[in-house]
């Protein structure tokens, strides 16, 4: 329940919107040939999607690693 509330919080929504806007800018600049390291830009775009699409289970799984 807290996770859903967090997703709906205005700050979270603004953060996700900012990330997605940055991703769109990266993609536009990639298409126009503005970057030398294409793989880095692809990785940054993938990271944004991983962050914005993360589920509660994804986040909790990351906390349950073996020491």
C-alpha positions as CSV (number, residue, x, y, z in Angstrom):
1,X,0.0,0.0,0.0
2,X,2.8,2.5,0.8
3,X,4.5,1.7,-2.5
4,X,1.3,2.6,-4.4
5,X,1.0,5.8,-2.4
6,X,4.6,6.6,-3.2
7,X,3.9,6.1,-6.9
8,X,1.0,8.4,-6.8
9,X,2.8,11.1,-4.9
10,X,3.3,14.4,-6.9
11,X,7.0,14.4,-6.2
12,X,7.4,10.8,-7.5
13,X,5.3,11.7,-10.6
14,X,7.4,14.8,-11.3
15,X,10.6,12.7,-10.9
16,X,9.4,10.1,-13.3
17,X,8.3,12.7,-15.8
18,X,11.7,14.4,-15.6
19,X,13.4,11.0,-16.2
20,X,11.2,10.3,-19.2
21,X,11.7,13.7,-20.6
22,X,15.5,13.3,-20.3
23,X,15.2,10.0,-22.1
24,X,13.3,11.6,-24.9
25,X,16.0,14.2,-25.2
26,X,18.7,11.6,-25.2
27,X,16.9,9.7,-28.0
28,X,16.4,12.8,-30.1
29,X,20.1,13.7,-29.8
30,X,21.1,10.1,-30.5
31,X,19.1,10.2,-33.8
32,X,20.7,13.5,-34.8
33,X,24.2,12.1,-34.2
34,X,25.1,14.3,-31.2
35,X,26.8,11.5,-29.2
36,X,30.0,9.6,-29.8
37,X,29.3,6.8,-27.3
38,X,26.1,5.3,-28.5
39,X,26.2,2.4,-26.1
40,X,26.3,4.7,-23.1
41,X,23.2,6.6,-24.3
42,X,21.4,3.3,-24.9
43,X,22.3,2.2,-21.4
44,X,21.1,5.5,-19.9
45,X,17.8,5.2,-21.8
46,X,17.4,1.6,-20.5
47,X,18.2,2.7,-17.0
48,X,15.3,5.2,-17.1
49,X,12.9,2.5,-18.2
50,X,14.2,0.2,-15.5
51,X,13.6,2.9,-12.9
52,X,10.2,4.0,-14.1
53,X,8.9,0.5,-14.6
54,X,10.2,-1.0,-11.3
55,X,7.6,-2.8,-9.2
56,X,7.5,-3.2,-5.5
57,X,8.8,-6.8,-6.0
58,X,11.7,-5.6,-8.1
59,X,12.8,-3.2,-5.4
60,X,12.4,-5.7,-2.6
61,X,14.3,-8.4,-4.5
62,X,17.2,-6.0,-4.6
63,X,17.3,-5.8,-0.8
64,X,17.3,-9.6,-0.4
65,X,20.7,-10.4,-1.6
66,X,23.0,-12.9,0.1
67,X,25.9,-11.5,2.1
